[in-house]
């Protein structure tokens, strides 16, 4: 704490220069020198790979839980990406149909295959979640 008071006295000596930078620099110097004592919330540890809750200090179990959560989020990202690709393909097929480059049978064929693909993605992501939660 003594070094903070020395720095504050040095900054106060520079305040007499009447520059526009001196007062914000002084306040920043005071704030940097003081310890931050915020009451941060505690984060609950994730469940382990086997579904059991992790004990205190069991970092291997916590890393397994974080890995399981990361794989779950990655599966959701891939599912969302697949849906975006299906929708973008459907829009491009509709655009081609509107311009006369595609007939109705090809448009129906794409929409049916896209619906089957979307259902397949949902089933696979659900299966993956069940594997990681059991």
N, C-alpha and C positions, 0 to 999 in steps of 0.2 A: 504494500500500500504506500510505502514511502517513495517508491519510484514514481507512482502516479502523481503524488503531490509535487515532486520535483518537476515532472513534465508539465503539470498544470501551472506551476509558477513560471516556467519558461514560456509557456503559451500566453500567459497573462502579460508577460513583458512584451510580447509581440503584438498584443491587442492595441497598443498605442500607435501602431502604424496606420490605422484608419483605412485599411484595405478592405475590399468587399469579401475577401477570402478568409480573413482572420477569424471572425466569429464562427462561421460554420466549421472551420478547422479546429477551433478550440472545443466546440461542442462534440465533434467527432472524436477528438483526442480524449475527452473525458469519458465518453461512452465506451471507447475501446479499452480503456484502462480498468473499467469496473467489471467485476465478475457478473456473469449472467446467471441468475438463479430462478429460472422458469420452472414451473411445476409441469413437467411433461407427462402425458398419460403413459401408462405401461401398455405395451403391446402384447396381446395374448399369443403364446407360442402355438404354432400349427400342430395338428395331429400328425403323428408319425406315418410312415409308409404303411404299417399294418393297421392303422386306424386308432391305435391307442394314443392317449395323450402323453406328451413328452414330459419328463421330469425336469426339475430345475438343474440347469447346467449340462443337460444332455444335448450337446451340440450336433451329434450325429443324427439323432432322431429329428431335431429341428431342421437340419439340412435336407433330410428325406422328405419332411413335410413341405418344405419350400419347393423341392423338386417336383413333388406331386401337384402342388398348386400351379407351378410354372407350366407343366405339361398340360394341365387342364386349360389354362389360359391360351396356350399355344393351339390346342385343339379348337377352342372357340374362335380364335383368329383365323385358322384355316377354314373353318366352316363359313365364317362371314365372307372370307375371300372367295370361296367357291360360290356362294350365293350371288356375290357381286358379278362374278364372271358369267354366271347363268343369266342374270338380268341383262347385262351388257350384250351378251350374245342374242338374247331374245329381242332386244331393241334394235340391234343391227339387222336381224332377220326381218323384223317388222318394217324397217326402213327399206330394205330390198324389196319386200312385198309391195310396199306403197309405191315404189318407183317402177314396178312391173317386171323386175328382174327375177322374181320368185313367184311361183304359183302357190295356191292355198294348200296343196298337199305337202309341199316342203315345209311350209310354215307350221302346219299341224304336227308334222313329224318332229321338228325341232322342239316344239312346246311339250310334246309328250315325253321325249327323251330328257328334256330339261327337268320336267316334273319328277321323273323317275330318279334322275341324278340327285335332285334336292332331297328327295325322300331317303335315298341311300346315304347321303351325307349326314342327315339327322340321325339315322339308325346307327351309323358308325361312331358318331360323336357320343351318342347315348351309351353305346357299348363300351367305349373307351372310359367314360366317366364311371360306369359300373365296375370296370376292372380296377380302376384306381381307388374307388371307395370301399371295395370289399377286402 
